[in-house]
Structure formats: structure tokens, C-alpha cells
Amino acid sequence: FPVVIALHTSGGFKSVKKQISKYTNAGYAVYSPDFFRRYGITKSNRFETWTTYRKQIEAELIEIVEVIKKDPKTDAKNIFAVGFSNGGYWASFLAARKHVNASASHYGVWRWPTSSGWNGFPADYFYSDSNPGLAIHGDNDSVQKPRFVYPQLEVVERKSPKFRKHIFS
């Protein structure tokens, strides 16, 4: 089976659980790690996803991809990532660093506040030879505000010719 790695929002695993059947019904195997539970991350301390636990989560997502590639029921050459909000960040990471064939970030996190200003990951993950990534966002999003997101998407567009964005009005 081709594989989709479905990555949750800052609301935790329950926020992506209902999406899984859409992919399995379309013929994909689905892996969906609950990276919040492992580290005790909640909506209130969600920024720790990228500050305190970023390196660990990166390593574990790479490990999941390796597990998928060894699964005899999966097609190791057809692994994709889709993420919603917080998970959109991680889906972008996986494609940008070529761990999966392509990604889709639905209203993903592209910038957040830190004690020293604003951090612009995941745009920093992308290079000219990154695998394809798609960012889907809306002009009226009140959570991932366009004024913070769109400049980061423009950075990625300049860096990675296989990156696309689709903006809903």
C-alpha cells in the first residue's frame, strides 16, 4: 500500500483521528503518531513542540518513516505526509528533508513566538532539491494568521521550486 503519515493539530491526536478513514478508504495505509502524548504536550504548552522537543520529534518521525519502509505491506517508494496546523509543520519537515515523497500542510504552523522574537521554521528546512510540498491556507484564518504565514511561504517558494501554495479567499 502507499502510505500517508497523518499528523495532528495542537488539539492532539483526536484532531486527526477522523481524517484517517478518508485515506484508508482511498487505499492508503496510514501511520498517525501522537507526538503530544509522548512528551506531555498540550494545547497550552504547544510551543514546546518546536522549542523543547523539536529534535526528538524530528528523529522519531524519521524513525517512523524507516519502520514504514520495512513494513512488507507498504510501498516504500510511495510515502506521503499530511499535517494539520501543528502537524503541517512536521509534514513540511518530512518532505523538505526528503524523508517522504511529498507533503501537504493544511493551515500549517510556519512561525511562532519565542523569547527572542519569532522563529521561522519550517521554511528553514527547505532547499532547492527538497521534495514537493504543498501549503494550503486561507486568507481568513484567525489561528495561523496570514500576515505571519504568507511571508514564510514566499521564502519557501524562493528556495524550493517543487513547493506550491494554494490560498483560499
C-alpha positions in Angstrom: 0.0 0.0 0.0 1.1 3.6 -0.5 1.3 5.3 2.9 0.1 8.6 4.4 1.6 9.8 7.6 -1.2 11.9 9.2 0.0 14.5 11.7 -2.3 16.1 14.2 -3.0 19.7 15.3 -2.2 21.3 18.7 -5.5 19.8 19.8 -3.8 16.4 19.8 -4.4 13.1 18.1 -8.2 13.3 18.3 -8.0 16.2 15.8 -6.7 14.0 13.1 -8.4 10.7 14.0 -11.5 11.4 11.9 -9.2 12.1 8.8 -7.7 8.6 8.8 -10.7 6.8 7.2 -10.5 9.2 4.3 -7.1 7.9 3.4 -7.7 4.2 4.2 -10.9 4.4 2.1 -8.7 5.7 -0.8 -6.4 2.7 -0.5 -3.6 4.1 1.7 -2.0 2.6 4.8 -2.0 5.3 7.5 0.5 5.9 10.3 -0.5 8.6 12.7 1.8 9.2 15.7 0.6 11.0 18.8 3.7 13.1 19.4 2.0 15.2 22.0 1.2 12.4 24.4 4.8 11.1 24.4 6.1 14.4 25.7 3.2 15.6 27.8 2.5 18.4 25.3 -1.0 20.0 25.4 -2.6 23.0 23.7 -1.4 25.3 26.5 2.3 24.3 26.1 2.2 23.6 22.4 5.2 25.8 21.5 7.4 23.2 23.3 6.8 21.1 20.2 9.3 23.3 18.3 11.4 24.6 21.2 12.0 21.9 23.8 11.2 18.8 21.8 11.9 19.6 18.1 15.0 17.5 17.7 13.4 14.5 19.4 10.3 14.7 17.3 12.3 15.1 14.1 14.3 11.9 15.0 11.1 10.0 15.8 9.4 10.9 12.6 12.4 9.8 10.7 12.3 6.6 12.6 8.6 6.1 11.7 9.5 6.5 8.0 12.2 3.8 8.4 9.6 1.5 10.1 7.2 2.1 7.2 9.9 1.3 4.6 10.4 -2.1 6.4 6.7 -3.0 6.5 6.2 -5.6 3.8 2.6 -4.4 3.3 3.7 -0.9 2.3 5.2 0.6 -0.8 8.4 2.1 0.5 8.6 4.4 -2.6 5.2 5.9 -2.0 5.2 7.6 1.4 3.5 10.9 1.9 2.8 13.2 4.9 -0.2 15.3 5.5 -0.4 17.6 8.5 -3.0 19.9 10.0 -1.8 23.1 11.8 1.0 21.8 14.1 1.2 18.7 12.0 1.5 20.8 8.9 4.9 22.0 10.3 6.0 18.3 10.6 4.7 17.2 7.2 6.7 20.1 5.6 9.8 19.0 7.5 9.4 15.4 6.2 9.2 16.5 2.5 11.7 19.3 2.7 14.3 17.0 4.1 13.4 14.2 1.6 12.1 11.6 4.1 8.8 11.4 2.3 7.9 11.8 -1.4 5.7 14.8 -0.8 3.7 16.6 1.8 0.6 18.7 2.3 0.4 21.3 5.1 -3.2 22.3 5.9 -3.2 25.6 7.7 0.2 24.7 9.0 2.4 26.5 11.5 5.1 28.5 9.7 6.0 30.9 12.5 5.6 31.2 16.3 6.7 33.5 19.1 9.8 32.7 21.1 11.5 34.6 24.0 13.9 36.1 21.5 11.5 37.1 18.7 9.8 35.0 16.0 11.0 31.6 14.7 10.6 30.9 11.0 10.8 27.2 10.8 9.8 25.1 8.8 10.9 27.4 5.9 14.5 26.8 7.1 14.1 23.1 6.3 13.7 23.7 2.6 16.4 23.6 -0.1 16.4 23.7 -3.8 16.2 19.9 -4.1 13.6 19.4 -1.4 10.8 17.0 -2.3 7.4 18.5 -3.3 5.4 20.3 -0.6 2.0 21.9 -0.7 0.8 24.6 1.7 -3.0 25.1 1.9 -4.1 28.2 3.7 -6.9 30.7 3.9 -7.0 34.5 3.9 -9.4 34.5 6.8 -7.6 32.1 9.2 -7.7 33.5 12.7 -5.3 31.0 14.2 -2.4 30.8 11.8 -2.7 34.4 10.7 -1.9 35.1 7.1 0.3 38.1 8.0 2.7 35.6 9.7 2.3 32.6 7.4 2.4 34.2 3.9 5.9 35.7 4.2 7.3 32.3 5.2 5.6 30.7 2.2 7.2 33.2 0.0 10.6 32.3 1.5 10.0 28.6 0.7 8.8 29.4 -2.8 12.1 31.2 -3.5 14.1 28.3 -2.0 12.3 25.3 -3.4 11.0 25.0 -7.0 8.8 22.0 -6.1 6.9 23.9 -3.4 3.4 25.2 -4.1 0.8 27.1 -2.1 -2.9 27.3 -2.5 -4.6 30.2 -0.8 -8.4 30.2 -0.2 -10.1 33.7 -0.3 
